Amino acid sequence: MATTASPPLQLATGFRPLASASAAGGGGGRPLGAGAGGGAMTGRGRRRRRLAARSVASDRDVQGPVSPEEGIPSVLNSFESSAIASNIKHHAEFTPLFSPEHFSPLKAYHATAKSVLDALLINWNATYDYYNKMNVKQAYYLSMEFLQGRALTNAIGNLELTGKYAEALKQLGESLEDVASQEPDAALGNGGLGRLASCFLDSLATLNYPAWGYGLRYKYGLFKQIITKDGQEEVAENWLEMGYPWEIVRNDVSYPVKFYGKVVEGTDGRKHWIGGENIKAVAHDVPIPGYKSRTTNNLRLWSTTVPSQDFDLAAFNAGDHTKANEAHLNAEKICHILYPGDESPEGKVLRLKQQYTLCSASLQDIIARFERRSGDSLNWEDFPSKVAVQMNDTHPTLCIPELMRILIDVKGLSWSEAWSITERTMAYTNHTVLPEALEKWNLDIMQKLLPRHVEIIETIDEELINNIISKYGTTDTSLLKKKLKEMRILDNVELPDSIAKLFVKPEEQTESAAKSKQKMLVKSLDTIAEVEEEVELDEVEADILSEMMEENFESDEFEAEKEDPEDEIDPFVKPDPNLPRVVRMANLCVVGGHSVNGVAEIHSEIVKQDVFNSFYEMWPAKFQNKTNGVTPRRWIRFCNPDLSAIISKWIGSDDWVLNTTKLAELKKFADNEDLQSEWRAAKRANKMKVVSLIREKTGYIVSPDAMFDVQVKRIHEYKRQLLNILGIVYRYKKMKEMSEKERIKSFVPRVCIFGGKAFATYIQAKRIVKFITDVAATINHDPDIGDLLKVVFVPDYNVSVAETLIPASELSQHISTAGMEASGTSNMKFAMNGCLLIGTLDGANVEIREEVGEKNFFLFGAQAHEIAGLRKERAQGKFVPDPRFEEVKEFVRSGVFGTYNYDELMGSLEGNEGYGRADYFLVGKDFPSYIECQEKVDEAYRDQKLWTRMSILNTAGSSKFSSDRTIHEYAKDIWDISPVVLP
């Protein structure tokens, strides 16, 4: 049972007395579960909880919500560095995380974080109290990943307190940079999906939109990447070992989550899901501050456990310690790892448990909050006008049947009422066109784990089938079969009997008994005639033979009548026993929500015209585009302060941080020599930081005079790190064939930097990592090459590493096979920081090229509309590889990069068909275009004035790619929410 009690929260501060507001909690009691950490309780006899904010300086409590008449006093500009230093010192002494003997940088970090949290809590509580009071519509962003990065520098930056905290720490003998570096990245995500979610949270708070994020609190993250001579190795992340000072554990906010069990029907006619395994999801809240705004929203993360009474004390005392702790382990492991390996049945079950835990706990929390805010005027029809749920990719798909379950089974609504509410509440963002990434869950596993949800999904599927039949009719059965095959939620699952009857074979194929009998008799008589010609039968014998044939036919006819009528049904209706029965989660998302959006213009067109074309034909109004964006606060203002100062100087203000359209004003200064000089100096300073980072992480020493050429992203074949490293190998081979003078004349010095994680079970991606590191080891130790070419793989790439690399980058590679990258967001970060891009017309590259100018983007490769034809050409054996591509593969196989056997890797680029062969991602096709484009890059870089101009124009043209613009579009077009500015 969920709990609701929440004691007053005591804040230890060294600041002047501050007014506080009611606690930043969530729901309320009711059958579903807990209220969210205090909050103002109203209606139904529930007690109103209040926050107590203790001010150490005045030693008095200020309690109760802030009234609109009083206003909420701003604390953002009330801090002096001496007061901040005193507060940090207080936390160092009295926050019991470390022993008191030594004020180490790590201890200083935790004390500083707690000091900042004191400031955040005031606005955080005030924000939620005001949302509560106004009862506004609120958006909820559900995502399996939130790749937040470090919180300290971002929080004090958004609070406009960076300078004062730096001065306070200086008074205490520490530097802000050293203290901030002690913070580990929160291991709550892996790639672009999680980083996008975090950018959105920043923009939502900055723009004053009422919104929360919901995710899971992974104890060990995805993994920590270690690079050895054998390539990538994985160990568990340790980000929580020293505690996470930014979270507040809401032990009073918990919800039950059930697995397994069975479904029974009660005397009231409602379905009841009983028995099975029960766990508890506990809330951990992280404040999300807006920039120059008092709005501070919430990221609620769930951990999983079971009550203490589930510990089997008898088993423990009997010596069976494993059994004693089994329930706790089964619950807690749900939040151990992000994306646990799912090749085993146990791994599949664990992933499904993760997804359902996120959906169930979050929806229970959202519903409890809706009920509490509604009070005595509760009307479920109002739910979609108060709640918007955004499913970030298919991981939260179970929100659809879970909301249906709660509304029907718990709240007593009818199916049609619940469906209308669910469809108007849910919205889905698609992030991929890769078939393997459009999740399909084994129906048998889901049936065991979530039996009630499967019943609901089956009903949704049946209603979808009826809708399809209503639209396309039953006359053209070929078209109907095509639509059902593409659109059904359940795949390889028998059709309902009422629908299966539509696919009985046509009458001309299944002839009437009378016609068949007539034909048989004719045939029999013909046979008799033939026999009579060969053997002279008398008339009696002929009559007997004819009667026998007729009797045999009648017997066959009787047997046919007894046969299973399915024998006459089209094989399309029958499941293939050799294939699994699956639930297509993306199809469920499309059917169960009111909006489906892609994340770049080209991606959204592919979604409409290819991935979900049949759905688009049925519901065109559901589909729209929302091109991704990144927050300019973290990704230029805070991570690149030197360049930010230059931009503000030349534009005349720092208004661009909130209104990136002002970046376009840089265009008129693009040829100004003073600006170019300052621009290059800022880039050089950032490159020096990367030189230190590379030396620290890898031991390699690189020259800041070389071009910094960077590709940092998740390792995947479609992202084509393999194309990049083969281009480097070709470059190296050509260098080795030249004299020293020829090399210097022919090539611009480059430091080629890679970063990114290969999923632990993705063997080919791990081969690519191994290949990159082997090439690096050879080239970096070749005295003939020296600083002309270096290759670096930065281990354990994360947000903090990106914040150092991106400002220093001069060329960034976004070279995925056209049509396969949904959007990308790192391309936006690089462009915003004045880095030039080399890439294909894929994802957001298309729009970036349009905005920054075609001349300021290095384009190569096949286009999306050509890909299918090129693959077909390959399968027909018509592809002729470029001699340079064959040359580089042969060079790799020569053993120049060590003893590792790269036949599997090179073999994937060869042949015309077969799994893991035939160069599916068109590396060989695009290789000639790629290396020729790289020659143009060298040529442009030699002219530093031209290069700097191009760099400035990239920053000036990046205004569209702010997540602020994206969030305004979501708010207006999908969520129907408005900004709520605190009084």
C-alpha positions, 0 to 999 in steps of 0.5 A, spaced: 500 500 500 502 506 498 504 511 503 502 519 504 505 521 510 511 526 509 514 530 515 516 537 514 523 538 511 528 541 514 533 546 510 540 548 514 542 554 511 547 559 512 543 565 508 538 570 510 531 567 512 527 565 506 520 564 505 518 557 503 512 553 500 509 547 501 513 541 499 515 539 492 511 532 492 506 529 487 500 525 488 495 524 494 492 518 498 486 514 495 487 506 493 492 507 488 497 510 493 502 515 495 501 523 495 508 526 493 512 528 498 508 532 502 504 537 498 498 541 499 493 536 501 485 537 499 479 534 499 476 527 502 479 528 509 486 528 507 491 533 511 494 538 508 502 538 509 507 543 510 514 544 509 518 547 514 524 551 512 529 552 517 534 558 517 540 557 521 542 564 521 535 566 524 534 560 527 527 560 526 522 556 522 518 559 516 512 555 514 506 554 510 504 555 503 506 562 499 500 566 498 499 570 491 498 576 495 505 575 499 509 573 492 515 568 493 521 572 494 526 571 489 533 569 492 537 568 486 541 575 487 541 575 495 547 571 496 554 574 498 560 570 497 561 570 504 554 567 506 555 562 501 562 560 504 559 560 511 554 555 508 558 551 505 563 550 511 556 549 515 555 543 510 562 540 511 561 540 518 554 538 519 552 534 513 554 527 515 557 524 509 565 524 510 569 524 516 571 531 519 578 531 519 580 534 512 576 538 507 578 535 501 575 537 494 570 531 494 568 533 501 568 540 498 564 538 492 558 535 497 558 541 501 557 545 495 552 541 492 548 541 499 549 549 499 546 549 492 540 545 493 538 549 499 537 555 494 534 550 489 529 547 494 526 554 495 524 555 488 522 548 487 517 548 493 514 554 491 514 552 483 510 546 485 505 549 490 503 554 485 502 549 480 498 546 485 494 552 487 493 554 479 491 546 478 494 547 471 495 542 465 502 539 466 506 535 462 509 528 464 515 526 460 517 519 461 523 516 458 528 510 460 534 515 459 536 522 462 543 523 461 543 529 465 551 530 466 554 534 472 549 538 476 553 543 480 556 548 474 549 547 471 545 549 477 549 555 479 549 557 472 542 557 471 541 561 478 546 566 476 551 564 482 557 562 478 562 567 480 559 568 487 560 560 488 567 561 485 569 566 490 566 563 496 570 556 494 576 561 493 575 563 500 575 556 503 582 554 499 578 551 493 577 552 486 570 551 483 573 548 477 577 542 481 571 542 486 566 541 480 570 536 477 569 531 483 562 530 481 561 523 477 556 524 471 549 521 473 549 514 470 542 515 468 543 514 460 547 512 454 546 516 448 542 521 444 535 519 447 537 521 454 541 527 452 535 530 449 530 528 455 535 532 459 535 538 454 528 538 454 527 538 462 532 544 462 528 548 456 521 546 460 524 549 466 527 555 463 521 557 459 516 556 465 512 550 463 509 546 468 512 539 467 516 533 470 520 528 468 519 520 470 525 515 469 528 510 473 534 510 478 539 505 475 544 503 481 550 501 476 548 505 469 549 502 463 557 500 464 563 504 465 568 503 459 575 501 460 579 500 453 585 495 454 589 491 449 583 487 447 578 493 446 572 495 450 571 492 457 565 493 461 565 494 469 559 497 473 558 505 474 560 507 481 556 514 481 552 512 487 558 510 491 559 516 495 552 518 495 548 523 490 547 530 493 542 532 488 536 527 490 531 527 495 529 520 497 521 521 498 520 514 502 513 517 503 512 516 496 511 509 494 507 505 489 505 498 489 507 494 482 505 487 481 508 482 476 505 475 474 499 473 478 492 471 474 486 475 472 479 474 475 472 477 475 469 479 481 462 479 483 462 487 481 463 485 474 470 488 474 477 484 472 481 483 478 489 482 477 491 478 484 496 474 486 503 474 483 510 478 485 509 485 488 514 490 489 514 497 491 517 503 487 520 509 491 521 516 489 527 520 488 526 527 486 532 531 483 530 539 482 531 542 475 532 549 475 530 554 469 535 559 467 534 566 469 527 563 472 525 561 479 521 555 476 524 549 478 521 543 475 522 536 478 525 529 475 522 523 479 526 517 479 524 510 481 528 505 485 525 498 487 524 494 493 520 490 497 518 491 505 522 489 510 517 483 512 519 480 505 526 478 508 525 471 510 528 471 517 526 463 518 530 462 512 536 466 514 537 463 521 536 456 517 542 458 513 539 459 507 541 466 506 540 466 498 533 464 499 532 469 505 534 475 501 531 473 494 525 477 494 529 484 495 534 481 490 528 480 485 526 487 486 532 491 487 535 488 480 530 492 476 534 498 477 541 495 477 542 496 470 540 500 464 538 496 458 540 489 461 542 484 456 536 481 453 539 475 449 536 470 455 529 469 457 531 472 464 534 478 461 528 479 457 523 479 463 528 484 467 527 489 461 520 488 461 519 489 468 523 495 468 519 498 463 512 496 466 515 499 473 516 506 470 509 506 467 506 503 473 509 507 478 509 514 474 501 513 472 499 512 479 503 518 481 500 522 476 493 520 477 494 521 485 496 528 483 490 529 479 485 526 484 488 531 489 488 537 485 481 535 483 478 534 490 471 534 490 470 536 483 473 530 480 471 528 473 475 523 469 473 526 463 477 532 465 484 528 465 486 529 458 485 537 460 490 536 466 495 531 464 499 530 458 504 524 457 509 524 452 512 517 451 520 518 449 520 512 444 517 505 445 520 504 452 514 507 456 509 504 451 505 500 457 503 506 459 497 505 454 494 499 457 496 501 464 492 507 464 486 503 461 487 498 467 487 503 472 481 507 469 477 500 468 479 496 473 480 501 479 476 507 477 470 503 474 470 507 468 467 503 461 472 501 456 469 507 451 470 512 457 477 509 458 479 509 451 477 516 450 481 518 456 487 514 454 488 516 447 487 524 448 492 523 454 498 519 450 503 522 445 509 518 442 516 520 439 519 515 434 526 516 435 528 510 430 527 507 423 531 501 424 527 495 425 530 492 430 529 498 435 522 498 434 521 494 440 517 487 439 515 483 446 514 476 446 507 475 447 508 469 451 513 472 456 508 478 457 502 474 458 505 471 464 508 477 467 502 482 465 496 477 464 491 483 465 495 488 460 495 482 455 487 482 455 487 489 454 492 489 448 488 483 445 482 488 445 485 494 442 488 489 437 481 487 435 478 494 435 484 496 431 482 490 426 475 492 426 477 500 424 481 497 418 476 493 415 471 499 416 476 503 412 478 498 407 472 494 406 472 486 405 472 486 397 479 487 396 482 481 401 489 482 398 489 489 400 486 488 407 491 482 408 497 487 407 494 492 412 492 487 417 499 485 416 503 492 417 498 495 422 496 489 427 499 490 434 499 483 435 504 479 430 504 472 428 497 471 432 491 468 430 485 473 428 479 473 432 474 468 429 469 473 427 475 476 422 478 470 420 471 468 417 472 473 412 478 470 409 475 463 407 477 461 400 472 464 394 467 460 392 470 458 385 476 455 389 471 451 394 466 449 389 459 447 391 458 440 392 453 439 387 458 442 382 463 438 384 459 431 384 457 433 377 464 434 375 466 427 378 460 424 375 462 426 368 469 424 370 467 417 372 463 416 365 469 419 361 473 414 365 468 408 364 468 410 356 476 410 356 476 403 360 470 400 355 475 402 349 481 398 352 477 393 355 470 391 353 466 391 359 458 389 359 453 394 360 452 391 367 459 392 369 459 399 367 453 400 371 456 397 377 463 402 376 459 408 375 455 407 382 461 405 386 464 412 383 458 416 385 458 412 392 466 414 393 464 421 392 458 421 397 463 418 402 468 423 400 463 429 401 461 427 408 468 426 410 469 433 407 463 436 411 467 433 418 473 436 416 476 442 420 473 449 417 480 452 418 482 448 412 478 452 407 481 459 411 487 463 407 493 461 410 495 468 412 490 467 418 494 462 421 500 463 426 507 460 423 509 455 429 516 457 427 516 464 429 514 467 436 508 471 437 509 478 439 507 485 441 509 490 436 510 496 441 511 502 436 504 500 433 501 500 440 504 507 441 501 509 434 494 506 436 493 508 443 496 516 442 493 522 439 500 524 436 506 521 433 512 525 432 519 524 428 525 528 430 527 531 424 524 533 417 527 527 413 525 522 419 518 525 420 517 524 412 520 517 413 516 515 418 509 517 414 511 514 408 515 508 410 515 506 417 508 507 419 505 509 412 498 505 413 497 508 419 498 515 416 493 513 411 488 512 416 490 518 421 494 523 417 492 528 423 496 524 428 503 525 425 507 531 425 515 533 426 518 536 432 526 537 430 530 536 436 534 541 439 539 542 445 539 547 450 544 553 449 545 553 456 549 547 458 552 546 450 555 553 449 554 558 455 556 554 460 561 549 457 564 554 452 565 561 456 570 564 452 566 563 446 560 565 449 563 572 452 565 573 445 558 572 442 555 577 447 560 582 446 559 582 438 552 581 439 551 587 444 548 582 450 547 575 452 540 575 450 542 570 445 542 564 451 534 565 451 533 567 444 538 564 440 535 567 433 540 573 436 545 569 434 544 570 426 547 577 428 554 574 428 553 573 420 554 581 419 561 580 423 563 574 419 569 577 415 571 582 421 578 580 422 578 582 430 572 577 431 576 572 427 582 573 431 578 572 438 574 566 435 581 563 433 584 564 440 577 561 444 578 555 440 585 554 441 584 555 449 579 550 448 584 545 444 589 546 450 584 543 455 583 537 450 590 536 450 590 535 457 584 531 457 587 526 452 594 525 456 590 524 462 585 519 459 590 515 454 597 517 455 597 520 448 600 527 447 597 531 441 599 537 438 594 543 439 596 546 432 593 540 428 586 540 426 581 536 431 577 532 428 572 528 432 566 523 432 563 521 438 557 517 439 554 511 440 558 505 437 553 502 431 554 500 424 549 505 421 553 511 425 559 508 421 565 509 425 568 504 421 568 508 415 571 514 419 577 509 421 578 506 414 578 513 411 584 514 416 587 508 414 587 510 407 590 517 409 596 513 413 597 508 407 598 514 403 602 518 408 607 512 408 608 512 401 610 519 400 617 522 402 616 527 408 616 533 404 610 530 400 606 528 406 607 535 409 605 538 403 599 533 401 596 533 408 593 537 414 595 535 421 590 532 424 588 529 431 582 524 430 578 523 436 573 517 437 569 516 443 562 512 445 560 506 448 559 499 444 553 495 447 556 489 451 553 484 447 554 488 440 560 484 437 561 487 431 561 494 434 566 492 439 570 489 433 570 496 431 572 499 437 578 494 437 580 496 430 580 503 432 585 502 438 589 498 434 590 503 428 591 508 434 597 504 437 600 503 430 600 510 427 601 514 434 608 510 435 610 511 428 616 516 428 615 517 420 608 520 421 609 524 428 604 530 429 601 529 422 596 524 424 594 522 431 588 517 433 585 517 439 579 513 443 577 517 449 574 511 454 568 512 457 565 518 453 560 521 457 557 528 458 562 531 462 567 529 456 563 532 451 563 538 454 570 539 454 571 536 447 565 539 443 568 547 444 575 544 442 572 541 435 574 543 428 571 538 424 565 533 427 563 527 423 556 525 422 556 520 417 551 515 418 548 511 412 542 516 409 535 515 412 538 511 418 539 516 423 533 519 426 536 526 427 542 526 432 543 532 437 551 532 437 551 535 430 547 541 433 552 542 439 558 542 434 555 547 430 553 551 435 560 551 438 563 553 431 565 546 429 564 545 421 560 538 420 562 533 414 556 528 413 551 525 409 544 528 408 541 524 414 537 526 420 538 533 422 544 534 418 539 536 412 536 542 416 543 544 419 546 544 412 540 549 410 541 553 416 548 554 416 549 554 408 551 549 403 558 552 403 559 551 410 557 544 410 562 538 407 557 533 404 558 527 401 555 520 400 548 517 397 542 520 399 536 516 403 532 515 396 537 511 393 539 507 399 534 501 397 536 501 390 543 501 392 542 495 396 538 491 391 544 492 386 548 489 391 544 483 392 544 482 384 552 482 384 552 489 380 556 493 385 563 494 383 567 497 389 572 502 388 580 500 387 581 505 393 576 501 398 579 494 396 586 497 397 585 499 404 581 493 406 588 489 403 592 493 407 588 492 414 589 484 412 596 485 411 597 485 419 600 492 419 595 494 425 597 487 429 595 480 430 588 481 431 584 477 425 579 482 422 576 478 417 570 478 420 570 485 420 572 486 413 568 480 411 562 484 413 563 489 407 564 484 402 559 479 398 552 480 396 548 477 401 547 474 407 547 476 415 553 480 417 555 481 410 554 485 403 555 491 406 548 493 408 550 500 411 554 502 404 561 503 407 564 501 400 559 505 396 560 512 400 568 511 401 570 514 394 566 520 396 568 520 403 575 521 402 574 526 396 570 530 401 576 529 406 581 532 401 576 538 400 576 539 408 584 539 408 584 544 402 579 549 406 583 548 413 589 551 410 586 557 409 584 559 416 581 566 414 576 562 410 575 556 415 574 561 421 569 565 417 565 558 416 566 557 423 562 563 425 557 562 420 555 555 423 554 558 430 550 564 427 546 559 423 545 554 429 539 558 432 533 553 430 537 548 434 535 550 441 531 545 445 527 552 447 524 552 440 522 544 440 519 545 447 515 551 445 512 546 439 511 540 443 507 545 448 503 548 443 502 542 438 502 536 442 501 537 450 496 544 449 500 547 455 502 554 457 507 557 461 506 558 468 510 564 471 511 564 478 508 571 481 
